[in-house]
Amino acid sequence: MYKMMLVDDDYLVLEYLKKMIPWEELGFEVVGLCEDGQQALTMMSETKLDVIMTDIGMPKKDGITLIKEAIEINPKLMSIFLTCYDDIGYALTAIRLNSFDYILKETFDPESITQIMLRLKDKLDKEAASQQILNNMKFFIKENLSVLRSKLLERLITGDAKAISGWLKKHEHELELNSTYKYCIPILSFIDDYEQLLKTRYSEDALKFAIDNVIAETLSRVGTGFCLFYKEDTFFIFCARDAVIADGEIQQALREATVNLRKFLKLSITAIIGSNCTFPDGLTGELNAMLKYSEQRFYLEPGSMVEKKQIHFSAEYPFLQFMDSVQTLKRLILQEDLHGLDAWIQNWTSTVSLHQYQPSTVKQWARDLLFEVERMIQSLQDVESGSMEAVVNHSITKAITAKQLAQSLSDCLHKAVAAMKEVHDLPKKEEIIKAQKYVLLNLDKKITLGDVAAYLHLNPSYFSRIFKQYAQMNFIDYVNQMKIEEAKRLIDNTNESTEKIADKLGFESKSYFIKVFKKYFGASPIEYKRGSRTGKA
């Protein structure tokens, strides 16, 4: 459906045209009725039009002036003039403005206007079909250009400098590049929120073409700018010219490029700026160095622009902090404390950034935390883990930056609180759930059946009976099982002594702790630890 506007200072003419012509049947949608040219121009700035049918003689702004100014806004706009004057001068002016037709009001009728509109629709349809063919050809050329440029990047990363130079010279026309540039600065760039952009706004190819166009246009003032895509969300920007490019110059140009990307494409990039090198001979070593340092993106804010540097990440797994984190998270989730949870996530993110842990270590830390939380909730729901591991792995793996990882972790932990709320709706006595939560919140204390019965305001014998009925084990066995599972985690992740672990978990003596541990694992804590280290446990 083509959009059109009717413009005439005689409102009766507008009403006649609107009601007497079957516009929609003819393939046109009338999106505006205007009584003067200025009003039409204002409305046109808000609506993309294909056709304007306008009177010539109007106050404020006549039809000829209206169409002249409208064509400046939209060169493809079609026009049809209406006039009460059989004047050859108006007709010639209309022809020069590429008017489709010229109609005298004294002679027009619905049938004649219908015939004009049918001819106009046929013309617009043919032009649209031709434009689509042209767009398809442009897309095909761009697609081939993208493939050829991907080959160029592959050669630059892995190839021989002399071979690259010869290949580039041979294909410079197809690549739309000049092989004679002497210097180049590569910029390793990452598209922020890439998956969201593909879901809501762009296809993969359209996104690449749009970014390449904006970069090429913006960097043209300092040299030739072009993009080579390394993988879906990662690409190199190259700025090349015959003279060395100053650091300040490239930074300013890149700032302008990022502003234009936000303005025109509504996206941001995180950029790592490389060093000046000869083109193309010096690029291979520089590109490989930049890819080696690409993990520095993990701790960068989206939209950052920094220089390339090597970061010495801490590869140490923070076991003690992990154990403290588990206990804190379990308590917050059992208490359904969302505000405390958000504060914990903020503090955790700050700790991770402060110590600059290896990104893979941080992701493993997040996975381990989520596994522990999931196990706790499942113990209350009496269900198996099922696909928990796959869900957690997907959630953490897709996070590219520390900020995204923190958001992913936050989403999972908020779901854990929601799951905790659902626990209360399970077909299990409320007293049993309260008792289990009490145990999980007080693993560091000595827990007796009498203490919990008093906490629940129940008779100890009655509480013992209903707990065994619903939990399929007596209460003390449940307490010991929870404590021993926690002891196992401490043994696996720390070097704390058996005596200290027994004390930390509220056992009345080291010997009783060892006895209970043997009941569950068939070995003492020391034997278990020795066996786990040698792979026998």
N, C-alpha and C positions, 0 to 999 in steps of 0.2 A: 504494500500500500504506500503510494507516494504522498508526502505531506505538502499541503498547499495553503495559501492564504488569499483571502479576498479583500481588496482595498478599494473603497469608494466613499466619497464624502456624502453620497446620497444613501441614507440607510435603507430606503425602500428597494434600491437596486441590490444591496447586499442581501436583504431578505428574499428577494425574488431569485437571485442566483443560488442561495443556499437551499431553498425549498423546491425549486423547479428542476434542478439538475440532479440526476441519480449518481452523485459523486462516488459513493462506495462501490456501486456496481461497475463503475468505470475504472476503478482501481485507485481512487484518490480519497484522501482524508482531509477534510477542511479543519485545520487546527486553529484558525483565527479569522475574525472579522474586524477590520480596522477602518476608521472613518477619515484617517489622514496618514500621510507618508511617514511622519515622525513616529506616530504610534506603531506603525508597521515595523519600522527599523528597531524600535525598542523590543518588540515582541520577537523579532527575528533573532536577536542576540541570545534569547532564551530557548529557542526552538530551531532545530535544523530543518530547513525547508528545501523542497525540490522545485516548487512552482509558486510564482506570485501572479495573480490576475489582478491588474490594477487600472483604475481610472487614470487618465493623463492629467486632466485639469482639476487640481485640488488645492485648497488653501494650505498654508504652513509649508508643505513640501509636496510638489507635484509628482506625478507618476514617473516622468523621465528622470528626475533627480533621485527619486526613491530607488529605481532600478540601477542607476549608476553606482550609488553608494552600496546597495545590496550586493552587487556583483563583486565589489571590492572585498566584501566579507565572505562571499561564497561564489567563486568564479563559475561553478557548474550550474548555478541557479537558472531555471528557465522562466521566461516571462510571457505573459499575454496582455496586451494593452486594450483598454476600453476607452472610447472617446465619442463625444457628440459631434465632433467636427470632421468633416471629410476634407482633411488637409494633408496634402502630400508631404509637407514638411515634417509633420509628426510621424508619418509612416516611415520616412527615410531615417529619422532619428531612431525609431524602434528597430529597424533593420540593422543599423550600426551597433545597437546594443544586443544583437543576437536574439531578438524577440522571436518567439515561435510563431506568433500570429498577431494580427491587428484587427479589432472588431469595432464596427460602428454600432453604437447603442440603438440607433434608429432601425437597424436591420437585424439585430440578433434575436434569436428565438431558441428555446430548449434544444431543438433538433440540431441546429447549426452548431451550437456550443458543444453538444454531445459529440458531433463528428470531429470537431477540433480536438477535444480531449482524448478521443480514441486514437487520433493520429499522434498526439503528444505521448500517450502511453506507449504506443508502439516504438516511438523514437527512444524514450527513456529505457524501455526493456532492452532494446538492441544495445544501447550504450552500457547498460548494466552488465549484459552478457559479455560485451567486449572487455569491460573493465575486469570482470572475473577471470577471463582468459589471461589478461595481462597480469593480474595478481598471481595467478597460478604459475605463470612463467617466471615472475619475479621470485616467487617462493622457491621454485625449482632451482633457480640460479643461486639464491641465498643458501639453499640446502647443500648444493654442491660446493659452494664457497666454504660452508661450515665444515664439511668433510675434508676438504683440501687443507684448510687451516688446522684441523685436528692432526693431520699427517705432519704438517710443519712443526707443531708443538712436539709431537712424538720424536721427530728427528732432532729438534733442538735439545731435548732432554737426554736422548740416548746416542745421538749420532756424532759423526766426524765433522769438525768445523769446515774443512774444505769441501766435503760432500754437500753439506748444508748450503754453503754459499752458492755452489753450482746449481743445486736443485732449486733454490730460491730464485736465482736469476732466470732459470728456464721457465718457471711457473709464475713469475711476478705479475703477469697480466691477469691470469685466472685468480690469483690470490688478492688482487687489487692492492698490491704493496709495491714499494720501490726498493729494489735490492741494493741501491747505492748508498743508503744512509750509513753513516760512520759510527754513530753512538746511539745507545739505547738504555733506558731505565725500565726494568720490569717491575710490576707491582702485583704481588700475589693477593688476590681478592676473593672474598667469600660472601655469598648472597645471604643476608640475614633472613630468618624466617622463610627459608626456601620452600619447605613443604606446604606451609600455609598459603604462599603465593600461588603455587600450582593448584591448590584446592579451590581457591576463591577467585583468581584473576587471570592467570595466564596458562597457556600450554608451554611445554618445555622449550620448543623451538621459537615460539613467539617471544618468550622472555629473553632468550639469548640474542635474537635479532634486535630487540628493543634496546637492550643494554649496550650492544655493540654500536648502534646508531648514536646513542646519547654520548658515549665515551668518545667516539670518533669526532663528533661535532664539537664537544667541549675542549678536547686536547689539541684541536687543530691550531690554536693560537700559539702553542709552544713547539709544535712539531706534528708528526703524524701519529695519531692514536688509534690503536686497534686492539681487539680482544682475541685471545686464544683460550678456549675452554678445556680445562684439564679433566674435570668430571662434573656431574650435575650442578652442584652448587659452588664449584671452585673454578676460577679462571685467572688468567694472567692479563693484566693491562700492559701494553707496551707503548712507550712514548719514544719515538725515534726521530733523529734529525742529523744534520751534518756537523753540528757543534756540540760540545759537552753541555749537558743540561744541569743547571745549578739546582742544589737541593731545595732552596726556597721557591724556585720557579716551579718545580714539579709538585711540591706540596700545595702551592696555591692553585695550580691547575687541577689537582686531584680534589681539593676542597670544592672547587666550582663543579666538578663532575658529580661529586656526591650530593651537592645541593640540587643539581638538575635531575639526578636519579630520583630523589625524593619528590621533587616538584612534578615531573612528568610521568614517572612510573610508580610512584608511591612505594618505593622500596629503599632499603639502605644496604650498604656493603661495609664489611670490615676489611681494611687494607693494610698490607705489610709492604713497605717500600724497599726495593732492592737498591743495588749500587750501580753507578754508571759503568757501562761496559761496551766494548766494541760490538758492532752489529754486522753480521750475526755471530762472528767467530767467538766472542767472549760470553755468549749467552748460556752455553751448555753448563759450565761450572756454576754460574750464578743461579740458574733455575734450580739445579739440584740442591744447592745450598739452601735456597729459600724453601723448597719442599721439606728439607730436613728440619728446618726450624718452624714448620707450619703449626706445630702443636702449641706455639705461643698464643694462638688464637683462643685456646681454651679459657684463658683468664682475661681476655679482652672484652670490653663492653661492646655491644652491637653498635656499629657506626664508627668504631675507632679507626684511627689512621696513625700507624707507628712505623718506625724504621726496623729493618730486620735485625734481630739479635738472637744470640744463643741463650737459652734459659736452662739452667741446671736444676731440673726438677728433683724433689725429694722422692726417692723410690721406696722409702721405708713405709711399711704398713703400720698405721697408728693403732696398735692393738688395744692399748689402755684407753685411749679416747673412744675406740669402738665399743668397748665394754661399758664405759660410762654412758655412751650415747644410747645403747640398747636399753639400759635400765631407765634412763630419763624418758625415752620415747614410750616404753611400755607404761610407765606411770601416767604420762600425759594422755595416752590413748585410753587407758582404763578409766581415767577420770573425765574423758571426753572434753579435754581442755583445748579448744581450738586456738585461743589467744596464746596460750603457753606454747603450743605446737608451732605457731608462726614465729614466735620469738626464738624458739630453738632452731628452726630452719635458717633464720637470719644469722644467728650466731655460728651455726655449722658452716654456712657459706663463707663467712668472714674468716673462720679458722682455716678452712681449706685454702682460701686465697692467700692468707698470711704466710702459710708454710709452703705454698707452691708445690703441692704434692703432684707426682706424675698423674696425668689425667686418667690413665688406666687404673691406677691405685684408688683414685677418688671414686671412680665408677664402681670398682669392686666393693669399696666401703659402703656405698649407697645400696648396692645389691644385698650385701650381708645384713644391713640394717632392715631392709624390707623383708628379707626371708625370716628374720627373727620376729618381726612384728606379725607377719602372716601366720607363723607357727603358733604364736600366742593366741591369736583370734580363732584359729582353727581348733585349738585345744578347747576353747570355750564352746565352739559350735559342734564339736564331735564329728568333724569331717576330715577326709584325706586332703592332701595338698593339691592333687589333680594337676592342672596346668599352671600352677602358681609360678613355677620357675620360668616358663616361656613368657608369661605376661610381664613379670618383673624385668627379665632380660630385654624385652622389646622396649619397655618404657625407658630403661636406662641407656641402652645402646643408641637410641635415636637422638639422645642429647649430645650436642656438639660442643657447647660451651658450659662453663661452670654455672652460669646464670640459668641456662636451659635445664641443666641437671638438677639444680635446686628447685626449679619450677616443677619438674617431673616428679621429684621426690616429694614435694609438697602435695601435689595432686594425689599421689599414692597414699600418703599419710592421712590426708583428709578423707579419702575413701575408707581407710582403716577405721577412722572415728565413726563414719556412717555405718560401717559393718558392726562396730561395737554397739551402736544404738539398736541395730536389728537383732542382736543377741538377746535383748530383753523380750523380743516377740517370739522366741523359740518355745516349743512345747516342753518347757522344763521349768520346774518350780523356781520362782524368783529367789527363794532362799539359797538354792544351789548356785545360781549365777553369782549372787552376792558373796557367797563363801569362796568360790573360785577366784573372784577378783580380789578378795581380801588376801588370799594366799599369794597371788602374783604380786601384790603390792607390798608384801611383808616377808619376802624370801630371806631377808637378812636377819630376821628375828626368829626366836623359838615360838612355834605356833602349836597350840594345843587345841583339842576338840572343844574343851570347856571355854577357852578364850573366844573362839568363833561362835559357839552357841550363845554365849553372853552378848557378843556383838550383834547377833541376829535376834536377840530376845527370845530364844527358843530353849526348850528343855533339852539337855545334852543327849539323852537317850533317843528322843524323837528326832533330833537333828542327825544323829549318827545313822538312824534307820532310813530316813528319807534320802540322805546323801548317797548311801550305798545303793539304794533302789534306782536313783537316777544316773549316778556316775559309774555304776557297775564296779565299784571298788570302795573299800572303806576310806574314811577321811584321812587317816594318818598315812596310808599308802599313797594317797593323792599328793599330800604335802611332801612326802619324801621323793616322789617321782619328779615333782616340779623342782625341788631343790637339787636333786642329782643331775637333772638336765642342765641346770644352771652351772653346777660344778663342772660338768663335762665341757661347757663352753669356756669356763675359766681355765681349765687344764689345757684345752686346745689352743687358747689364745694368749696365755700369760705364763710367766715363770714363777708364779706364786706357790708357796709351799703348801703341802697337804694340810698342815695345821692352820695356816692362815685362811685357806679356803673354807675349812670346817667352821672356823670362827666367823667368817664373813657371812656364812649361810645359816648361822644360828644353831648349829649342832651343839649338843651339850658336851660332847667330847670328841677328840680326834678318833678314838677307837670306834665310837658308834658311827661316825661318818664313814670310816673305812668299811665297816660291816655293811652299812646300807648301800654304799657304792658297789661292793662286791655282789650284792644281791641283784643289782641291775645289769652289771657289765661283766660279771664273772672274773673280775680281776681287781686288785687294789688300785687306787689312783696312780701310784708310782708305776705299777706294772702296765696300766692302761696307757700312761704317757709314753713309756718306753716302747710299747708295742705300736702306738700310733706314729711315732717318729721313724720306726723301721718298716712301717707299712703292714704290720701283722694284725693290727686291731681294726 
